[in-house]
Amino acid sequence: VGEMADTFRAGRLLHEGLKVTLSGRPNVGKSSIFNALLGTDRAIVTEIAGTTRDQINESFVVHGIPVVLTDTAGLRETRDTVESIGVERSRRAMADADLVVAVLDAAEPLSAEDRDVLDNASDLTHIVVLNKIDKAASLDAFVNGVRETARGENVEIVAVSARTGEGLDLLKHAIVHPFISHETADTGFLVTDARHH
């Protein structure tokens, strides 16, 4: 019975899907990554900071695991009433997620807002994504800066370019990897319902 109950975590993921939230300051490329992972232009992308003001949800499948991906408003202090509501919703989406993807712009130095994003994600299950690597001058120096800032040296860091598609397969794998267990690879019995568990 204990072994059967242990399959619930994997079974729930296969049944309900993995809730993944993209977070980061404005204009780091969250919506571009969202579109690139989905393979469609679902989210509006502009050079204007704060374009995304409400969260957008879409589903896709990685290694047989359904993923519910949420694009959120950029995290920053703002006096704009609508944007501030979006920022609050972003924080709630992070708290409700199975995994937070903290997105940083690798082409710009780490900002105070980036450090806040990393700090907010530190107590949650998360990975760090360095976007815009096609424009980055020194990726190694940037990674070292992120490791110094992020609490927990073992945090997974994935380098991508939403524009060129480089690193997107690695990102997909990194999203589901912490949740794949031997039960998901098994063709045996999985408990998928909380009541059964």
N, C-alpha and C positions, 0 to 999 in steps of 0.2 A: 504494500500500500504506500509506503514511504517513497519507493522508487517511482510509482505512478504519480504521486503528488509532486515529485521533483520535476516532472515534465511540464508543469503548468506554466512556468515562465516562458518556455519556448512555444508552447501551445497557444498562449494568449497572444504572442507576437504574430503567429501565423493566422490567428483568428481575427484580431482587432487591428493589427498593423502597429508599426513603430512610429511614435510621435517624435518628429525631429523639427526643431526650431532654429532658423537662421537668425543670428543676432550680430550686432555690430553698430558702429557709429554710421551716420549718413555717408553715402557715396563710396563705400568700400567695395561695392559690387554684390550685395546680397541678392538683389533681384536678378542680376545677370547670372549668378550661380544657380538661383532657383530655376530660371529659364533653361540654362544649359543642362541641368540634371533631368529636367522634364523633357527636353528636346523640343520645346515649343516656346513661343513668345507670349507667355501667360501674364507675366508681370510687366508693368510699364517701366522702361529704363530711360533715364535722362541724366544729363550732367548736373541738374538742379538738385541740391541737397534737400532731402525731406520729401522726395516724390512719393514714396510709399508712406501712407498715413494710416492705413488699416491693414490687418493681416490678411493674407491670401493663403488658402490651403489647396493642395493638390496631392494626388496619390500616384505612386509608381512602385515598381517591384525591383528589388535587388536581391539576387541569389535566392529567389523564391520567397523572400520576406516582403510583405507589403509595407510601404513607408508612406506616412502622411506627412508631407513636407509643408512647413509654414514659413512664409516670408513675412517679415515684420518691419515696422517703422524703425528708423535709425535711432539708437539710444543717445540722447543728448539733452542738455538743459535747454528749454525753449519757452518763450512767452506766447507762442501761437497756440490758441485753445485747442484747435483740431489736432495739431501735431502732438500736443501734450497728452491728449487722450490716447492717441496711437502709441506713444512711448509707454504709457501705463499698461496698455494691452500687450505690448511687447514683453514687458516684465512678467505679466501673468502667463503668457505663452511659454516663456522660458521655464517658469516654475512648474508648469504642467507637463513639460516635455520629458520623454524618455532620454533624449539626447539633445544637448545644445551645441550648435556649430557656431563658434565665435569666429567671425570673419574680420580679417585685418587687411589693409591695403599695403602690400609689400613694396610698392613704389614710393611710399611716403614714410618719413620717420614716425615711430610710435608716438602717439599724442596722449594727452591726459585722458581724453575720451576713450582711446583704445585701452588704456590701463584700467579704466572703470569697467569696460566690457569684460576684460579678463578677470577682474576681481569679482564681478557679478556672476560669472560662469564658474568660478573656482570651487564653489560648494556644490555644484551640480555635475552630473555625468556629462562631460563635454569633450570636444576635440577643437583644435585651433586650425583654421584654414587661412593660409596666406594667399590672397588673390592678387591678380595683376603681375604675376612673376615675369610676364613678357616685357614689362616696363621696369622691373626692379634692377637697381645697380649692383648691390651686393646682398645676395640672399643669405649667405652664411652669417654676416653681421646682424641682419635682421632677425634671423632665427635665434641667435645668441641673446639678443635683446628681449625677445619674447620669452625665452626660457628664464631669464633673470627676473622678468616681471611676473610671469605666471607662477602661482603657488602650485607646487607639485612638479618636479623635474620630469616626471614620466608622462606628462601630458602629450598626447599624439598631435603632431603638427603635420599638416598636409599642404603642399605647395601646388597651386593650380593657376590656370589662366582661363577664366570664363570665356574670354574672347576667342582664344585659339583652341580651347578644349583640352589643353595639356593638363594632366593630373586628375581629370574628372573620374576616370575609372578607379584610381587610387582612393579618391574621396568616397565614391560609392561603397567600396570595400570597407573603408574606415568607419563609415556610418553604421553598417550592420555587424562588423566584426565583434564589438563588445557583447553583442546579444546572441551570437551564434554559439550554440552548445552542441554537444554530441547528440542531444535529443532531436535537434532540427534536421540532422543528417540521417537520423534513424527513420526507417519506414514503419516502425512499430507504433504503439498506442501513445497518443498525446492527449493530456487533459487540456481542453480549451475553454472551459466554462468555470467561472469563479465558484458557483454553487457546487459543482462536481469536485473542485479542489478542496 
